[in-house]
Structure formats: structure tokens, C-alpha cells
Amino acid sequence: MTEALAAGPGAQELPDDLTPAEAGMWQAFRNGSVYDLSSGEPGVDDPHGGVPWGPERSVRARVVCWLLLDGPPALAGRVSSLKLTGVRITGTVDLAGGTVTPYVELRCCRFDDEVRVPEAHFTTVRLVDCAVPRLEAARVRTEGDLHLARCRFRTGIRLTDARIGTDLMLNQAVAHRDRGGRSIAADGMTVGQDLQAEMLESYGELRLRGAQVGVSLSLRGARLSNPYARLALNAPQLTVERTLYLTPAAVGSPLLSGTTPARGTRVQRFECRGGMRLDDGRFGDAVDLEGARFVLTDDQELSLRRVQTPELRFLGDRPPSGRVVLSGARIVNLVDHAGSWPEPGNLQMSGFTYENLVPRGPFPLAHRLDWVAAATAEYHPEPYERLAAVLRAAGEDEDARDVLLAKHRRRRETLPLAAKLWGYAQDWTVAYGYRPGRAALWLAVLWAAGTLAFAHADPPPAHSEDHPAWSPALLTLDLLLPVIDLGQLDQWRLRGAWPWLAAALIILGWVLATSVAAGATRLLRRS
């Protein structure tokens, strides 16, 4: 082999020490054809199975590296490429820092040792349904796609700061954790178009800190599990130009990604067993959690702190435990349903802003108020005022007033006794100014009651001459109106218990007037 290496890429003859399997691979490389060593028996050809593959279908990793880095020229009219099917590769494939020009496609292959391609430069690489102990690809660059669909990685994948020219495909891949607990480490990675990881199985921490995706990121039907640490998906500062999909995927269906499965098609939902962190993420179209299932412990979170997106589709199952954190998030359309949100005490929405509510299914205002209460273990006005503003902008003025009334009732429970009693008085009389018609009703009730009572008084006049006729109705009205003087009270001498009734009506009149004034001030300030 040393002489052949010295001959360089122009050498036409086969190296002397190639095995028959390697010689066939060499010729297929020059011809640009697929080199298939499959037996035709599915149980034997399964790269993830336990059936050993012998020398007849094994090639050395250093011969593979030789072909990719400094292989022979293509035959006339052909384009050299490495296309292997059902091949076992022994030794470590080490292409670190190299430039690989040929197209690479390996299907149903088995690697004995890890694949090392850090800082390597490829055109397009496709590994499909391969068994790989580990892929070490930090700062790798591809002009085209990087496909790892249906591959299994026993000790994880490292794609830190990788630059993928078009698509990164991880559909149905299985990645187990490395010594650091990470199944896929892709901090700072850039993907030119789509990152598809549909029905991915991740056993460890999937890290996408600071990653950038040029179109959409799809985790449809993926199952993320990390029982060893707090986070199953750790992706703060993630940027996706269009949509992040954490939604179901059709199982065994030829449907294209993103299409709606036909009725009766079996679907696999997105499931996350462990915390999820999407803090400070930027998503150009939406974050879609329709049908998502989160299994969290009490100290784990679905964290969407300071996320910015035009639409959040919060349509998954209610997490039985753990917290949902939306503090500081900025959403235009909040699409949700009543059964998606966690129990009281497990939702945090401080500083959460949204412009439109788009509920799926019935979401009564009483449940929406429970939703706000669930987010505020201690009283805070902001969630109530945000909800009221959104309802008012949608033309739901009555519901907006109910929300603000609920805010004042919630605040009342935090006040000292005297202020609390005054709050009850405002609530009973005019509902803190949001039910001004109540004042007229109370006034009518008190007027009628006072008129009936004073009808039995028959007091003597205060002045023997020039006094008006006795009118219980006018006297009661004079007592109830604290500002307007009808001249009735000074005309009669009330004795016995009647002065006490008069004083009570005067006090009730002042309470009504003050409550109305406070409510009017509140309404004007809100306007």
C-alpha cells in the first residue's frame, strides 16, 4: 500500500494489500456506483442486530479515508463517489481537518469505532440506517446536506459549531448519551435550511444552545428522555427563521413532513421526559406544541422565558407536575385550550405579553381567570391588566370589566382590615365602578325602604309657620343625596329612633357617592 500511496491520485492499479472487499469498494468508488455487500436476509443485514459480519463484508477505515481524501480518479465519463451498503468498517474513520470532495452515502453500514470528522469540509454526506458508536463532528462544514436518518449512536453525536449548508436530517435516529450526559451536542450550530429530527429518540441531553436554523426545526413525533439530569432539551437562544414543530408524526406513513395525517393513520406524539429550555429563543412564524406531552418532575420546567414568536400554539397535554414558565415572553397570537395549562402554582407569566387570544374549543372567562390566578401565587396586577387589554381590543368590553373586577377582588385579600372592609363596600355597591348601575339600584332600594319607614314617623314641624307638607319620600331622598340639599331635613323635628335612621341613611348615601366617584375615576383613568 505504501507504493500505491506514493503513486498519488493518478495511479491506475489497485494497491497490493487490499482485501477482496476493499478492492471491490475501490473499483466502485472510481465508477461512482453503489457497492452493496448485503446478504439479502433482513435479520443478517440489520446493522443494529447481533449477527456478526465477517471479513467478506468488512473494509478498513484507513482505506475509506484514503479514498475520500486522496482517492484514484474517476473512470472516464464517471464521477467518483463512495456509496456503500451493508458494509462493516473496522477501525476509526478519522477525517479531522480534511477536505472531502466526493459524494458520500452509506446505508445500513456498521462502524466498529467512532467516526471523527471535526473541522472537515464535505460536499454532501448521507449516513442512513447505520450503526455508529459515536460521531465526532465539531466545526464540520458541508456544502449540501448532512443526513443521519435512522442511524444509532451508542455514545452520542457532537456537532458543536457545525455549519450545514442545506438540510440536517436526523429522522428516526437514536442517540444515547456520552460521558458528559449529552446525546446530541450542537451548540452554535448553523443549518442553512431545515433541521428535521422527526421521531428522533434521544436518551440524554439534546443541546442546541445558540443554534440557528434557516427555515424550520421539526421534532415531530420525537421522544426525548433524560432521567440523569434536569434537561432533556437545552436550547436557549435558539433561532429558527420559521417554525419549531413539537407535534405528532405519522407512523409508517409515506406522507411528506408537515402534512396532516389521514384519518385512521397511527401517529406518534412528541414526548419530552425531562425539562425543556427554550429561553431567549427567536422563532419567525410559530412555536407549535400541539399534542405535545411533557413528563416533568417537581423541580423541572418547560421554560419559554423571553421567547419571541408571532404565534405560540400551546395545545399539548397538561403537565401533571413541573412548571411552565413564560416570564418575559412576547407573543402575538396565543393559541391554547383550557386543558393545556398546568395546575395553580405551576405557571409563571410575569412580564408575559400577548396581543390576541385564539382558544381552541370552549374556554370560558371563569377558566381564563383561573388561568391568570394559577400564574400568580401572590397578587400581581399585570396578568389581569394584560388579559383585560387583549379582551378590550377584541371588542369584549364586558369580559374585560369582569377581569378588572377580579383583579380588585384578588387585591382586596392582601389589604389590611379597614381597607378590606372599604373594598367590600365598593364591591357590593358598584363593583369597584365596573357596575355603575348597581348604585341606582341601591339608591332605589334605600329610598323605598326609607320612605316606608318614615311614613310612620309623623314628626312635628321645626317651624310652626310656613312649613312644607310632610313627605317621607322627599325626606328620604334628601338624606340619601349628600351634595344636593332639598331643604327637608331642617323642616322637621325627628325624635326617638328616627334621628338614628336618618343618620344611617346619610352615611349610606355618602358610601354610595364615594364608591361611585371612585369607580368613575377608575374608569376615566383606564380610558
RONU-915340 format. One record per residue (C-alpha): residue in one letter; chain; z, y, x. Coordinates in Angstrom, 1 decimal, decimal comma. Each point is the difference from the previous one (the first is absolute). Layout:
N
resn; chain; up; north; east
a; A; Z; Y; X;
...
//
This chain:
527
resn; chain; up; north; east
m; A; 0,0; 0,0; 0,0;
t; A; 0,6; 2,3; 2,9;
e; A; -3,7; -0,1; 1,1;
a; A; -1,0; 0,7; -3,6;
l; A; 2,3; 3,0; -0,2;
a; A; -1,5; 1,4; 3,2;
a; A; -3,4; -0,4; -1,4;
g; A; 0,8; 2,6; -2,7;
p; A; -1,3; 0,5; -3,4;
g; A; -3,6; -0,7; 1,0;
a; A; 0,8; -3,7; 0,8;
q; A; -2,1; -2,3; -2,2;
e; A; 1,6; -3,3; 0,9;
l; A; 3,2; -1,4; -1,5;
p; A; 3,1; 0,2; 2,1;
d; A; 0,8; -3,4; 1,6;
d; A; 3,4; -0,7; -1,3;
l; A; -0,4; 0,7; -3,7;
t; A; 1,0; -2,8; -2,3;
p; A; -2,5; -1,2; -2,6;
a; A; 1,7; 2,1; -2,7;
e; A; -0,1; 3,1; 2,3;
a; A; -3,7; -0,6; 0,9;
g; A; -0,9; 0,0; -3,7;
m; A; 1,9; 3,2; -0,5;
w; A; -1,8; 1,6; 2,9;
q; A; -3,4; -0,8; -1,4;
a; A; 1,0; 1,1; -3,5;
f; A; 1,2; 3,3; 1,4;
r; A; -3,4; 0,7; 1,6;
n; A; -1,8; -1,0; -3,1;
g; A; 2,4; 2,0; -2,3;
s; A; 0,5; -3,0; -2,2;
v; A; 3,1; -1,5; -1,6;
y; A; 1,7; -2,7; 2,1;
d; A; 1,6; -2,4; -2,4;
l; A; 2,3; -2,8; 1,2;
s; A; 1,4; -0,9; -3,5;
s; A; 0,3; -3,6; -0,9;
g; A; -0,8; 0,5; -3,7;
e; A; 3,3; -1,4; -1,1;
p; A; 2,2; 2,8; -1,6;
g; A; 3,3; -1,6; 1,1;
v; A; -1,1; -0,3; 3,6;
d; A; -1,8; 3,4; 0,2;
d; A; 3,0; 2,0; -1,4;
p; A; 1,0; 2,2; 3,0;
h; A; 3,5; 0,3; -1,4;
g; A; 0,5; -3,7; -0,5;
g; A; 1,7; -2,5; 2,3;
v; A; -3,1; -2,1; 0,9;
p; A; -0,5; 0,5; 3,8;
w; A; -3,5; 1,1; 1,2;
g; A; -1,1; -1,8; 3,2;
p; A; -2,2; 1,1; 2,9;
e; A; -3,1; -0,6; -1,9;
r; A; 0,7; 3,2; -2,0;
s; A; 2,0; 2,0; 2,6;
v; A; -1,2; 2,8; 2,2;
r; A; 2,0; 1,9; 2,7;
a; A; 1,0; 3,6; -0,8;
r; A; -1,3; 1,2; 3,4;
v; A; -3,5; -1,2; -0,8;
v; A; 0,2; 1,9; -3,3;
c; A; 1,1; 3,1; 1,9;
w; A; -2,8; -0,4; 2,5;
l; A; -2,6; -0,1; -2,8;
l; A; 1,4; 3,1; -1,7;
l; A; 0,5; 2,1; 3,1;
d; A; -2,8; -1,1; 2,3;
g; A; -2,0; -2,7; -1,8;
p; A; -3,6; -1,0; 0,7;
p; A; -2,9; 1,9; -1,6;
a; A; -1,3; -0,9; -3,4;
l; A; -3,1; -2,1; -0,3;
a; A; -3,2; 1,8; -0,7;
g; A; 0,0; 1,4; -3,5;
r; A; 3,7; -0,7; -0,6;
v; A; 3,2; 2,0; 0,0;
s; A; 2,9; -1,7; 1,8;
s; A; 3,1; -0,4; -2,0;
l; A; 3,1; -2,3; -0,1;
k; A; 0,1; -1,9; -3,4;
l; A; 2,3; -2,9; 0,0;
t; A; 1,1; -2,3; -2,8;
g; A; 2,6; -2,8; 0,3;
v; A; 0,7; 0,6; 3,7;
r; A; 3,3; -0,4; 1,8;
i; A; 0,5; 2,6; 2,8;
t; A; 2,5; -1,0; 2,7;
g; A; 1,8; 2,5; 2,2;
t; A; 0,5; 3,7; -0,6;
v; A; -2,9; 2,1; -1,1;
d; A; 0,6; 3,2; 2,1;
l; A; -2,5; 2,8; -0,4;
a; A; 2,4; 2,8; 0,7;
g; A; -1,8; 3,3; 0,8;
g; A; -3,4; -1,7; -0,2;
t; A; -3,1; 1,2; -1,7;
v; A; -1,5; -2,7; -2,2;
t; A; -3,6; 0,7; -1,2;
p; A; -1,0; -3,3; -1,7;
y; A; 0,8; -0,5; -3,7;
v; A; 3,0; -2,4; -0,4;
e; A; 0,6; -2,2; -3,0;
l; A; 2,4; -3,0; 0,1;
r; A; 0,6; -2,1; -3,1;
c; A; 2,5; -2,8; -0,5;
c; A; 0,9; 0,0; 3,7;
r; A; 3,3; -0,9; 1,6;
f; A; 1,5; 1,9; 2,9;
d; A; 2,6; -1,7; 2,2;
d; A; 1,4; 3,3; 1,4;
e; A; 0,0; 3,6; -1,0;
v; A; -3,0; 2,3; 0,0;
r; A; 0,4; 3,0; 2,2;
v; A; -2,4; 2,9; -0,6;
p; A; 2,1; 3,2; 0,7;
e; A; -2,2; 3,1; 0,7;
a; A; -3,1; -2,1; -0,3;
h; A; -3,2; 1,4; -1,6;
f; A; -2,0; -2,1; -2,5;
t; A; -2,9; 0,6; -2,3;
t; A; 1,0; -2,3; -2,9;
v; A; 2,5; -2,9; 0,1;
r; A; 0,5; -2,5; -2,8;
l; A; 2,7; -2,7; 0,1;
v; A; 0,0; -1,9; -3,2;
d; A; 2,4; -2,8; -0,9;
c; A; 1,1; -0,5; 3,6;
a; A; 3,4; -1,1; 1,3;
v; A; 1,2; 2,5; 2,6;
p; A; 3,5; -0,1; 1,6;
r; A; -0,1; 3,8; 0,4;
l; A; -2,5; 2,8; 0,1;
e; A; 0,9; 2,7; 2,6;
a; A; -2,4; 2,9; -0,7;
a; A; 1,8; 3,2; 0,7;
r; A; -2,5; 3,0; 0,4;
v; A; -2,9; -2,3; -0,6;
r; A; -3,2; 1,8; -1,2;
t; A; -2,8; -1,3; -2,1;
e; A; -3,3; 1,7; -1,0;
g; A; -0,2; -2,1; -3,1;
d; A; 2,3; -2,3; -1,9;
l; A; 3,0; -2,0; 1,1;
h; A; 0,4; -3,0; -2,4;
l; A; 3,0; -2,3; 0,1;
a; A; -0,3; -1,5; -3,5;
r; A; 1,8; -3,2; -0,7;
c; A; 1,3; -0,2; 3,6;
r; A; 3,5; -1,1; 0,7;
f; A; 2,1; 1,5; 2,8;
r; A; 3,1; -1,8; 1,0;
t; A; 1,6; 2,9; 1,9;
g; A; -1,7; 3,0; -1,5;
i; A; -2,7; 2,6; 0,6;
r; A; 0,2; 3,2; 2,1;
l; A; -2,5; 2,7; -0,9;
t; A; 2,0; 3,0; 1,2;
d; A; -2,3; 3,1; 0,4;
a; A; -3,1; -2,2; -0,7;
r; A; -3,2; 1,8; -0,9;
i; A; -2,1; -1,9; -2,6;
g; A; -3,4; 1,5; -0,5;
t; A; -0,6; -1,2; -3,6;
d; A; 2,1; -2,7; -1,8;
l; A; 3,1; -2,0; 0,9;
m; A; 0,2; -3,2; -2,0;
l; A; 3,2; -1,9; -0,3;
n; A; -0,7; -1,7; -3,4;
q; A; 2,1; -3,2; -0,5;
a; A; 1,2; 0,2; 3,6;
v; A; 3,5; -1,4; 0,8;
a; A; 2,1; 1,7; 2,7;
h; A; 3,4; -1,0; 1,1;
r; A; 2,4; 2,2; 2,0;
d; A; 0,1; 0,4; 3,7;
r; A; 3,1; 0,3; 2,1;
g; A; 0,5; 3,6; -1,1;
g; A; -0,1; -1,1; -3,7;
r; A; -3,4; 1,5; -0,7;
s; A; -2,8; -2,0; -1,7;
i; A; -2,6; 2,7; 0,5;
a; A; 0,6; 3,0; 2,2;
a; A; -2,6; 2,6; -0,6;
d; A; 1,7; 3,4; 0,6;
g; A; -2,5; 2,8; 0,6;
m; A; -3,0; -2,2; -0,9;
t; A; -3,2; 1,7; -1,3;
v; A; -2,4; -1,8; -2,3;
g; A; -3,3; 1,7; -0,7;
q; A; -0,5; -1,3; -3,5;
d; A; 2,0; -2,7; -1,9;
l; A; 3,0; -1,9; 1,0;
q; A; 0,0; -3,1; -2,2;
a; A; 3,0; -2,3; 0,1;
e; A; -0,3; -1,7; -3,4;
m; A; 2,2; -3,0; -0,5;
l; A; 1,4; 0,5; 3,5;
e; A; 3,2; -2,0; 0,7;
s; A; 2,3; 1,9; 2,4;
y; A; 3,3; -1,6; 1,2;
g; A; 1,7; 2,8; 1,9;
e; A; -0,5; 3,8; 0,2;
l; A; -3,4; 1,4; -0,7;
r; A; -0,1; 3,3; 1,9;
l; A; -2,6; 2,7; -0,7;
r; A; 1,8; 3,0; 1,2;
g; A; -2,3; 3,0; 0,3;
a; A; -3,1; -2,2; -0,7;
q; A; -3,1; 1,6; -1,4;
v; A; -2,5; -1,6; -2,4;
g; A; -3,3; 1,7; -0,7;
v; A; -0,6; -1,4; -3,5;
s; A; 2,5; -2,3; -1,8;
l; A; 2,8; -2,4; 1,0;
s; A; 0,2; -3,1; -2,2;
l; A; 3,0; -2,3; -0,1;
r; A; -1,0; -1,5; -3,3;
g; A; 1,8; -3,3; -0,5;
a; A; 1,7; 0,2; 3,4;
r; A; 3,4; -1,6; 0,5;
l; A; 2,3; 1,8; 2,5;
s; A; 3,3; -1,6; 0,9;
n; A; 2,5; 1,0; 2,6;
p; A; 3,4; -1,7; -0,5;
y; A; 0,9; 0,8; 3,6;
a; A; 0,2; 3,9; -0,3;
r; A; 0,0; 2,8; -2,6;
l; A; -3,7; 0,8; -0,1;
a; A; -3,0; -2,3; -0,9;
l; A; -2,4; 3,0; 0,1;
n; A; 0,7; 2,8; 2,3;
a; A; -2,7; 2,6; -0,3;
p; A; 1,3; 3,6; 0,2;
q; A; -2,6; 2,8; 0,6;
l; A; -2,7; -2,3; -1,2;
t; A; -3,3; 1,8; -0,9;
v; A; -2,5; -1,6; -2,4;
e; A; -2,9; 2,1; -1,0;
r; A; -0,4; -1,6; -3,4;
t; A; 2,3; -2,6; -1,6;
l; A; 2,9; -2,3; 1,1;
y; A; -0,2; -3,2; -2,2;
l; A; 3,2; -2,0; -0,5;
t; A; -1,5; -1,8; -3,0;
p; A; -0,9; -3,6; -1,1;
a; A; -3,0; -1,9; 1,4;
a; A; -2,1; -2,7; -1,7;
v; A; 0,7; -3,5; 1,4;
g; A; -3,0; -2,1; 0,7;
s; A; -2,4; 2,5; -1,5;
p; A; -3,2; 1,2; 1,6;
l; A; 0,6; 3,5; -1,4;
l; A; -0,4; 2,8; 2,3;
s; A; 3,1; 1,9; 1,1;
g; A; 1,1; 2,6; -2,4;
t; A; -1,7; -1,4; -3,1;
t; A; 2,1; -1,0; -3,1;
p; A; 0,5; -3,8; -0,2;
a; A; -1,6; -1,6; -3,0;
r; A; 2,3; -1,1; -2,8;
g; A; 1,6; -3,3; 0,9;
t; A; -0,4; 0,4; 3,7;
r; A; 3,1; -0,9; 1,9;
v; A; 1,4; 2,9; 1,9;
q; A; 2,5; 0,4; 2,8;
r; A; 2,1; 3,1; -0,1;
f; A; 1,1; 2,1; 2,9;
e; A; 3,5; -1,0; 1,0;
c; A; 2,3; 1,6; 2,6;
r; A; 3,2; -1,8; 0,9;
g; A; 1,7; 2,6; 2,1;
g; A; 0,0; 3,8; 0,3;
m; A; -3,2; 2,1; -0,1;
r; A; -0,2; 3,3; 1,7;
l; A; -2,9; 2,4; -0,7;
d; A; 1,7; 3,2; 0,9;
d; A; -2,2; 3,1; 0,7;
g; A; -3,1; -1,9; -0,9;
r; A; -3,2; 1,8; -1,1;
f; A; -2,3; -1,7; -2,5;
g; A; -3,2; 1,7; -1,1;
d; A; -0,4; -1,7; -3,4;
a; A; 3,0; -2,1; -1,1;
v; A; 2,8; -2,4; 0,8;
d; A; -0,4; -2,9; -2,4;
l; A; 3,0; -2,3; -0,6;
e; A; -1,3; -1,5; -3,2;
g; A; 1,6; -3,5; -0,4;
a; A; 1,8; 0,2; 3,3;
r; A; 3,2; -1,9; 0,4;
f; A; 2,8; 1,1; 2,4;
v; A; 2,9; -2,2; 0,9;
l; A; 2,6; 2,1; 1,7;
t; A; 3,6; -0,4; 1,1;
d; A; 2,5; 2,7; -0,8;
d; A; -0,5; 1,8; 3,3;
q; A; -3,8; -0,1; -0,1;
e; A; -2,4; 2,7; -1,4;
l; A; -3,4; 0,6; -1,3;
s; A; -0,2; 3,3; 1,8;
l; A; -2,7; 2,5; -1,0;
r; A; 1,7; 3,1; 1,5;
r; A; -2,3; 3,0; 0,3;
v; A; -3,1; -2,0; -0,9;
q; A; -2,9; 2,1; -1,2;
t; A; -2,7; -1,4; -2,2;
p; A; -2,0; 1,1; -3,1;
e; A; 1,2; -3,1; -2,0;
l; A; 2,9; -2,4; 0,2;
r; A; -0,4; -3,0; -2,2;
f; A; 3,5; -1,3; -0,2;
l; A; -0,7; -3,0; -2,2;
g; A; 1,7; -2,9; 1,7;
d; A; 3,0; -2,1; -1,0;
r; A; 3,5; 1,6; -0,1;
p; A; 1,7; -0,9; 3,3;
p; A; 3,2; -1,9; -0,9;
s; A; 1,8; 1,6; 2,9;
g; A; -0,6; 2,4; 2,9;
r; A; -1,1; 3,7; -0,3;
v; A; -3,2; 1,8; -0,8;
v; A; -0,1; 3,3; 1,8;
l; A; -2,4; 2,8; -0,9;
s; A; 1,8; 2,9; 1,6;
g; A; -2,3; 2,8; 1,0;
a; A; -3,2; -1,8; -1,3;
r; A; -2,8; 2,1; -1,4;
i; A; -2,1; -1,6; -2,7;
v; A; -2,5; 1,4; -2,4;
n; A; -0,2; -2,9; -2,5;
l; A; 2,9; -2,3; -0,5;
v; A; -1,2; -3,2; -1,8;
d; A; 2,9; -2,2; -0,9;
h; A; 1,6; -2,1; -2,7;
a; A; 3,6; -0,2; -1,1;
g; A; 0,6; -3,5; 1,4;
s; A; -1,0; 0,9; 3,6;
w; A; 2,9; 2,2; 1,0;
p; A; 3,3; -1,4; 1,4;
e; A; 3,4; 0,1; -1,5;
p; A; 2,2; 3,2; 0,1;
g; A; 1,2; 0,7; 3,5;
n; A; -3,0; -1,7; 1,6;
l; A; -2,4; 2,9; -0,4;
q; A; -0,1; 3,2; 2,2;
m; A; -2,3; 2,9; -0,9;
s; A; 1,4; 3,0; 1,7;
g; A; -2,9; 2,4; 0,5;
f; A; -2,5; -2,3; -1,7;
t; A; -2,8; 2,1; -1,5;
y; A; -2,7; -1,2; -2,4;
e; A; -2,4; 1,9; -2,3;
n; A; -0,9; -2,4; -2,7;
l; A; 1,6; -3,1; -1,6;
v; A; -2,4; -2,8; -1,0;
p; A; 2,2; -2,7; -1,5;
r; A; -1,5; -3,5; -0,6;
g; A; 1,4; -1,3; -3,3;
p; A; 2,9; 1,5; -1,9;
f; A; 2,3; 2,2; 2,0;
p; A; 2,2; 1,9; -2,5;
l; A; 1,7; 3,2; 1,1;
a; A; 3,4; -1,7; -0,2;
h; A; -1,1; -2,5; 2,6;
r; A; -1,5; 2,8; 2,1;
l; A; 3,3; 1,8; -0,1;
d; A; 1,7; -3,3; 1,1;
w; A; -2,6; 0,0; 2,9;
v; A; 1,1; 3,4; 1,1;
a; A; 3,7; -0,9; -0,4;
a; A; -0,6; -3,1; 2,1;
a; A; -1,2; 2,2; 2,9;
t; A; 3,1; 2,3; -0,1;
a; A; 3,2; -1,8; 0,6;
e; A; 1,5; 3,5; 0,1;
y; A; -1,3; 2,9; -2,1;
h; A; -3,0; 1,8; 1,5;
p; A; -2,1; 2,3; -2,1;
e; A; -3,3; -0,5; 1,9;
p; A; -1,2; -3,3; -1,5;
y; A; 0,6; 1,3; -3,6;
e; A; -1,7; 3,3; 0,7;
r; A; -3,0; -1,7; 1,5;
l; A; -0,4; -2,4; -2,9;
a; A; 0,4; 3,0; -2,5;
a; A; -2,7; 2,0; 1,9;
v; A; -2,4; -3,0; -0,1;
l; A; 0,6; -0,6; -3,7;
r; A; -0,5; 3,7; -0,8;
a; A; -3,2; 0,2; 2,0;
a; A; -1,2; -3,0; -2,1;
g; A; 0,8; 1,9; -3,2;
e; A; 3,1; -2,1; -0,8;
d; A; 2,3; 3,0; -0,6;
e; A; 2,4; -1,8; -2,2;
d; A; 0,5; -2,8; 2,5;
a; A; 0,4; 2,6; 2,8;
r; A; 2,8; 1,6; -2,0;
d; A; 1,7; -3,3; -0,4;
v; A; -0,2; -0,7; 3,7;
l; A; 1,6; 3,4; 0,8;
l; A; 2,7; -0,6; -2,7;
a; A; 0,7; -3,4; 1,7;
k; A; 0,3; 1,9; 3,3;
h; A; 2,7; 2,3; -1,4;
r; A; 1,9; -2,9; -1,5;
r; A; 0,0; -1,8; 3,3;
r; A; 1,2; 3,1; 1,8;
r; A; 2,8; 0,5; -2,6;
e; A; 1,7; -3,2; 1,2;
t; A; 0,4; 1,5; 3,5;
l; A; 1,8; 3,2; -1,2;
p; A; 3,7; 0,8; -0,3;
l; A; 1,6; -0,4; -3,4;
a; A; -0,4; 3,6; -1,3;
a; A; -3,6; 0,2; 1,0;
k; A; -0,5; -3,5; -1,5;
l; A; 1,4; 1,1; -3,3;
w; A; -2,2; 3,1; 0,0;
g; A; -2,9; -2,3; 0,7;
y; A; 0,8; -2,2; -3,0;
a; A; 0,2; 3,2; -2,1;
q; A; -3,5; 1,0; 1,1;
d; A; -1,3; -3,5; -0,5;
w; A; 1,4; -0,4; -3,5;
t; A; -1,1; 3,5; -1,2;
v; A; -3,5; 0,7; 1,5;
a; A; -0,5; -3,0; 2,4;
y; A; 0,2; 2,4; 3,0;
g; A; -2,6; 2,2; -1,5;
y; A; -2,7; -2,7; -0,4;
r; A; 0,8; -0,4; -3,8;
p; A; 0,3; 3,6; -1,2;
g; A; -0,4; -1,0; -3,6;
r; A; 3,5; -1,6; 0,2;
a; A; 1,6; 3,5; 0,2;
a; A; -1,5; 0,9; -3,4;
l; A; 1,2; -3,3; -1,5;
w; A; 3,5; 0,4; 1,4;
l; A; 0,0; 3,6; -1,3;
a; A; -1,0; -1,2; -3,5;
v; A; 2,6; -2,7; 0,0;
l; A; 2,8; 2,4; 1,1;
w; A; -1,2; 2,7; -2,5;
a; A; 0,1; -2,5; -2,9;
a; A; 3,4; -1,4; 1,0;
g; A; 1,5; 3,5; 0,5;
t; A; -1,5; 1,2; -3,3;
l; A; 1,5; -2,9; -1,9;
a; A; 3,4; 0,5; 1,7;
f; A; 0,2; 3,8; -0,5;
a; A; -1,0; -0,5; -3,6;
h; A; 3,7; -1,0; -0,6;
a; A; 1,5; 2,9; 2,0;
d; A; -0,3; 3,0; -2,4;
p; A; 1,6; 2,4; 2,6;
p; A; 1,2; 3,5; -1,0;
p; A; -2,2; 3,0; 1,2;
a; A; 1,1; 1,8; 3,1;
h; A; -0,7; 3,4; -1,8;
s; A; 0,9; 0,4; -3,6;
e; A; -3,0; 2,3; -0,6;
d; A; -3,6; -0,4; 0,8;
h; A; -0,1; -3,6; 1,1;
p; A; -2,9; -2,4; -0,5;
a; A; 0,0; -3,0; -2,3;
w; A; 1,5; -3,1; 1,5;
s; A; -2,7; -2,3; 1,5;
p; A; 1,0; -3,1; 1,9;
a; A; -3,5; -0,5; 1,2;
l; A; -0,3; 3,5; 1,6;
l; A; 3,5; -0,3; 1,5;
t; A; -0,9; -3,4; 1,6;
l; A; -3,3; 1,4; 1,3;
d; A; 1,8; 3,0; 1,5;
l; A; 2,4; -2,3; 1,8;
l; A; -2,7; -2,3; 1,4;
l; A; -2,2; 2,8; 1,4;
p; A; 1,8; 1,4; 3,0;
v; A; -2,2; 2,9; 0,7;
i; A; -1,1; 1,2; -3,5;
d; A; 2,7; 1,7; -2,1;
l; A; -0,5; -0,4; -3,7;
g; A; 3,2; 2,0; -0,8;
q; A; 1,7; -2,8; -1,9;
l; A; 3,0; -1,0; 2,1;
d; A; 1,6; 3,5; 0,0;
q; A; -0,2; 0,2; -3,8;
w; A; 2,4; -2,8; -0,8;
r; A; 3,6; -1,1; 0,9;
l; A; 0,0; -3,7; 0,8;
r; A; 3,4; -1,6; -0,2;
g; A; 1,5; -3,4; 0,6;
a; A; -2,4; -2,5; 1,6;
w; A; -3,1; 2,1; -0,7;
p; A; 0,2; 2,1; 3,2;
w; A; 0,1; -3,2; 2,0;
l; A; -3,2; -1,2; -1,7;
a; A; -1,6; 3,4; 0,7;
a; A; 0,9; -0,2; 3,7;
a; A; -1,4; -3,5; 0,2;
l; A; -3,3; 1,1; -1,5;
i; A; -0,1; 3,0; 2,4;
i; A; 0,5; -2,4; 3,0;
l; A; -2,6; -2,4; -1,3;
g; A; -2,4; 2,8; -0,4;
w; A; 0,5; 1,2; 3,5;
v; A; -0,5; -3,6; 1,3;
l; A; -3,3; -0,3; -1,9;
a; A; -1,2; 3,4; 1,2;
t; A; 0,9; -0,7; 3,6;
s; A; -1,6; -3,4; -0,1;
v; A; -3,2; 1,4; -1,5;
a; A; 0,0; 2,8; 2,7;
a; A; 0,5; -2,6; 2,8;
g; A; -2,8; -2,2; -1,4;
a; A; -2,4; 2,9; -0,4;
t; A; 0,7; 1,2; 3,6;
r; A; -0,7; -3,6; 1,2;
l; A; -3,2; -0,2; -2,0;
l; A; -1,3; 3,4; 1,3;
r; A; 0,9; -0,9; 3,5;
r; A; -1,9; -3,3; -0,3;
s; A; -3,0; 1,8; -1,4;
//
